[in-house]
Amino acid sequence: MIENIIAREFQGLMYYLTACLLFLIITPRVSFIRHGRKILFVLILIVQSYFYLAYEEIDPLVYALHLTPVCVAMVALFEGWIPGTATAAAFVWGNVFIAGNDWLPPTIACAVVTVLGIIFHYRIKLSESIRLMILLHILLKSVHIGISYGFMAEQGITFSQTEVLLITVGSLLSAPLVSYTYYLVKHQERMTEELFNAEKYHLIGQLTASISHEVRNPLTTARGFLQLMGKPGLDQQAMDRYRNHALEGIDGANAIITDYLNYSKPSVEEPKPLDIRQELSSVEQWVKPLCVMSGIEFVTSHSTEEPLIIVGDSKKFQQCLLNIIKNGIESMPEGGVLTVSTRQ
């Protein structure tokens, strides 16, 4: 009996660790989707639940008092209301229709733990303290187990004391492992985001020197035309022409500065239709000054005049283009021709 319970608990933890690994690997590929992490979590929950419920031998008591509180408390506490509610509903369903347990204890216990976990999730910065994460996880699991045992005792359901003790101890001891694993997943996700931002701002710093030259050119031109407007004896036609040229120079410098600020500020990850030709045109004004400083001719080639539409995040797409083009520039220290072409 003891070996069977330990095996079932270990089996459930392996499914949880597998879900964490999948979550860690796939998250970067769906981060551009609105609520991408939440949707991914629910999908992994569905897949893992299917394989566990369909192909594994389930011990009703282990499922109700170990796997259910471990997962429901964890998800509600650290992922919020969407994954938390979905996880609680999935485990209530599994308890009733797969494990064959009574519907009332798991429903009440999961509801209480989910509500408490969601409250803690939105009021406490859990990611800042691994100890706080572990303590709250143990607290929620204890609440779930206590409610479940209370209802079972009231209904006259009895179990072996050894069996109950083993499941309870195993459930509480799994909290540090589960919490620490989750912490590592979240930490890796945060490090990936910080690495992206560091790369982005490093590139901005490198481009600043070349862009400053691009800003000075229209300003110098505008200054020259303003000086010409001060010459005596100018007719009205010449005055208007000089004024228009000066305004064009100022507008050009303003456009470059605006693009720079828009690119530098944090982006809201909301995918939308993008025209690759327009995106490349925006990037072109950034890299041309750098090409001039490096003795490189920058050439763009389009196989069609039709719009080339993709769906994505404009700033991240431009970041990709900038990184690739910059690598091309750095690979030609003696100068050369850098060609970017598009096709359907």
N, C-alpha and C positions, 0 to 999 in steps of 0.2 A: 504493500500500500504506500509506504513512504517513498519508495523508488518511483512509483507511478506518479505521485503528486509532484515530486521534484522534476521528473521528466516533463510533465505537462506545463509546469511553470517555466522551465527553461525553454521549452518549445515556443511558448507565447512571447518570451523576451526576444528570441531569435527573429520572430516575425516583426517585432517592433524595431529592432536594430536594422533589419533589412529595409523597412520603410524609411528610416532615417537616412540610410545610405542612398536610396533612390531619390529622396527629397533633396539631398545635397547635390547629387549629380545633375538632376533635371532642372532645378530651380533657375540657374543662369539662363537656360534656354527659353523660359517663359516669363522672365522678369519684365519684359516689355509689355506684357498683356496686363490690362487693368485687373486688379485682384488676382493676378496670375498665381501667386503663392497659395492663396486660399483655395483656388480651383484645383491646383495641383495636389494639395493636401487631401481634398475630398476624393479625387480620382485614385490616389494611392490607397486611401482607406477602403474604397470599394474593391479594388483589385486584391489587396491583402485579405480583406474579409472573405472574399469569394474563395480564395485558395485555402484559407484556414478552415472555414466552415464546411467546404465541400470535400476536402481531402484529408483532414486530420481527425484523429479520434478525440472527441471532446469530453472532458470531465465536467459535468454541470457545476459542481461546487468550485472548482478551480477557475472555470470561465466566469462565474458570478462574483467571486470574492478575490480573485487575483488579476486576471487579464482586464476585466471591466473597470475596476477602480484605477488601475495603472494607466490605462489609455484615456479614459474619460477625464480624469483629473489633470493629466498631462496636457491634453489638447486644449481643454477649456482655459487652463491657467496660462498657457504660453502662446496660444494661437488666436484667442478671441472667440467671438460669438458664432461666426459662420462655421468654421471647422468644429468648434466645441459642440454646437447643437447637432450637427450632422453625425459626429462620433457618438454622442449620447443616444441619438435615435437608432443608429446602427446596432449598438450593443444591447439596447432594450429589445430590439427585434430579435437579435441573436439569442438572447437569454430566454425569450418566450418560445420562439418557433424552432430553434435549433437545439439549444441545450435542454429545453423542456422544463425550465424553472417557472415558478409562479410569476405572474406579470407584475404584481404590486411591489414587492421589495426592490427589484432593479429599477422600476420606473421612478419610485420616490427617491431612491438613493442617487440615481443618475441626475434627476432634476435638481436636487439640492446641491450636489457637487458641481454641476455645470453652472448654476447661477452664482455660487460662491467663487468658482474659478474665473468666470467672466468679470465679476466685480474686482477681484484681485488683479486681473490682467490689465484693466484700464485705469487702475488707481496706483499701482506700484510698478516701479521700473525694475522688473525682475532680472533683466539681462546684466545689471550692474553687480549682482551678488549671487554667486553660485550657492552659498550657504542658505540665503533666503529662499532661493528656488527649491532647494531640497526640503527645507522645513515646511514650506507651504504645500509642497507635493505630499509629504508624509501626513500633514494635517488633513488635507482633502481625502486622501485614501483612508485615513482613520475614520473620518465622518461617514464615508461610503460603507465601510465594513461594519461600523457600529449600527447604522440604520438597517443594513441588511440582516445582521444577526438579531436585532430587535424585532423585526417583522417575522423572522423565522421562528424565534422563540414564542412570539405571541400566537403564531399559527400551529404551534406544537411540532414543528419540524426539528428533529434531533440528529446530531451527527457525532461521530467519534471525537472525543476531546483531542486526541493526538492529531487527527486529520484537520480539525479546525485550527489548532495551534500552529501546525506546520504551514497551512495555507496563509494564515494571518502573518506569521513571521516572514514567510517568503515574500508576501506582498509588500510589507514595510521595508524589508531589506533591498528590494528591487528599486526603491525610490532613488537612492543615490546614483545607481548605475543609469537609470533612465534619465534622470535630471541632468547628469553630467554629459551623457551622450547628446541630449538636446542642446545643452550649452555649447558643445563643440560644433554642432551643426550651425547654430545661430552665429557663433563666433566666426566660423569660416565664411558664412554668407556676408557678414559685416566686413570682414577683411577684403573680400572680393570687391565689394562696393567702394571701399576706401582706396583700393588699388586702382580701380577705374578712375576715381576722382583725382588721385595723385598723378596718374598718367596724363589726364586731361589738363590739369593746371600746369604741369611741367611743360607740355606742348604750348600752352598759352604763353608761358614765359619766354620760350624760345622764339615764338612768332612775334612777340611784342616789338623787338628791335627792328625787324623787317617791316612791320606794319607802320611803325612810327614814320618811316621814310615815305610810305604810301600816303600817310595823312599830310605830311609836310608839302608834298607836291601840289595838291589842289589849293592848300592854304597859301603857298608861295605864289601860285598863279593868281589867286584872288587878290593878294597884296599888290602884285604888279599892276593889275588892271585898275585897282583903286588909286595907285599912284599916277597912272596915266590919266585918270579922270581929273586930276588936279592941274593938268597942263593948261595953260591959257589958250584961248582961241578954238576950243573944240566945239564942233557943231553938235546939235541935239542927237543926230543919228549915231555918231561915234560915241557920245556919252551913253546912250541906251545900250549900244553893243558892249561897251566895256562893263557896264553895270550887270548885264546879263551874264557875261563871262565870269565876273567876280562871284555872282550868286551861284552859278553852276559849280565853281570851285569849292565854295563853302558847303553847298549841299552834298557834294561828293565826299568831303571830309566827314561831314556829319553822318552820312550813310555808313562809312567804314567804322566809325566809332560806335554807332548803334548796333551794327552786326557783331562787333567785338563784345559789347556788353551783353547782348542777347545770348551769345555763345558761352560767355563766362558764367552767367548766373545759373543756379540749379534748375534742372529741367523737370517738368511734370511728365512722367512716363505714360503718355497717352498716344498710342499708335494712330496714325491717320494716313491717308493717301499722300504719297510724295512723288513728285516728278523728278526723275534722276537727273535730267538735263538742268533743271533749276538748282537742284542741290549741288551739282558739280560746278555750276556757274558761281554759286555762293562761295564754295571752297576755293575756286580759282583765284579770286581776289586776295585770299589769304596767302596762297603759296607763291604767287608770281613774284612778289618782292623778294622772297627767300630764294627763288630760282635765279633772279637777277644777281643777287649777292653771291651765289654759288657758280655763276657762269653757265647756267642751264637754261635751255629753251623749253618752254612749256607749251605743249600742243594738245588740243582736244579734238576728237574726231567722233562724229555721230553718223551711224549708218542709216538713220531715218529722221525725218522732221517731225514725226508723230511723237506725242508725249509718251514717255516710258514710266509707267506708274507702278510703284510698289507700295506696300503698307508697312509702316515702321515709325520710329521716333527720329525726327529730323536731326536733332543734335547728336544722337548716338551714331546715326548714319554718317554725318559729316565728320565725326570723330574717327570713324573707321577709314574714310577716304583720306583724311589728313595724315593718319598714321602710315598708311600705305604709301602715299605720295612722298611723305618725309623720308621714309626708308629708301625710296627710289632716289631722292636727291642725295642722301648720304652715301649711297652706293656709287656715286659718280663724282669723286673728289676732283677729278680733272675737268669736269664739265661734260656736257653732252645734251641729248634731246630726251625729254621725258614726255611720253605720249599716253594720254588717257582716252580710251575709246569706249563707246556705248553701242549696244545692239539689242534688238528684240530677241 
